[in-house]
């Protein structure tokens, strides 16, 4: 099911507008992650899709149908919450069956459907257990199966992995991707974890202060950020930010516009000759290895930077020449908007 927001806003009764001009499409069958810091508008957007909140202005469409005024029950969505919200007194099978029972699906059909869903989410061997007997990952699987029980138009997941440990989070994000691909249901996934979003989503909507900062494929957000917020939020280690006046005019003149800040990806910085690249004088303080990963602490003037491609051959604690590949260098104006490279260098 396609989802479309047409210039949607949400204003609370106190007069504060918390979502501003939300205008986007989610293609049928896509998995879209809503990503951003706390208070950015992720869960609020999800609740507008579900019908738990009503838009102040604009229109929301599921396919060709305007659902703006419909409540959550009428929209036919499935929801998975952060705490799973399983019924503790029911078995796994009964938890999955329950939504179909409320919809008066006949007994034989709902049991067959529940067994199929238990197999889909790989809890077939747990169907007679209570939720308290399951691990966090198993409870999450059951919650997803229950949300899929009535064949929803859209599956909504609100921070579904936040209660799991690191290893289970990785396992379950892959499972969510597999289940979504197998069912083909349009899925919206709220997370504050960029790694989850980058690994799971077809597209990411990055939100901040109730505005869409960028809505794009994961790799596009990383390689072609619209602005300083996006460039700084996406990527690990975080983007190195250096005031433009730290560099000469020849660097600022590479870009169209009034450059205030230069952003440099950690992997763009190296002590090996690169072209095209920005050349700079820097001091390498240390180079640490973490298994196959490497991280160097360097300084350019008074500014501390992190690099992942500086080799152990770099001299320590003395000025040396480093190169920043232009493919990993961004320029921003005073307002934080990204400036394009001039034609000769683009």
Buried (B, 14 or more C-beta within 10 A) or exposed (E): BBBBBBEBBBBEEEEEEBBBBBEBBBEBBBBBBBBBBEEBBBBBBBBBBBBBBEBBEBBBBBEEEEBBEBEBEEBBBBBBBBEBBBEEEBBBBBBBBBBBEEEEBEEEEBBEBBBEBBEBBBBBEBBEBBBEEBEBBBBBBBBBBBBBBBEBBBBBBBBBBBBBEEEBBBBBBEBBBEBBEEBEBBBBBBBBBBEBBBBBBBBBBBBBBBBBBBBBEBEBBBBBBBBBBBBBBBBEEBBBBBEBEBBEEEBBEBBEBEBBBBBBBBBBBBBEEBEEBBBBEBBBEEBEEEEEEBBBBBEBBEEEBBBBBBEEEBEEEEEBEBBBBBEBBBBBBEEBBBBEBEEEEE
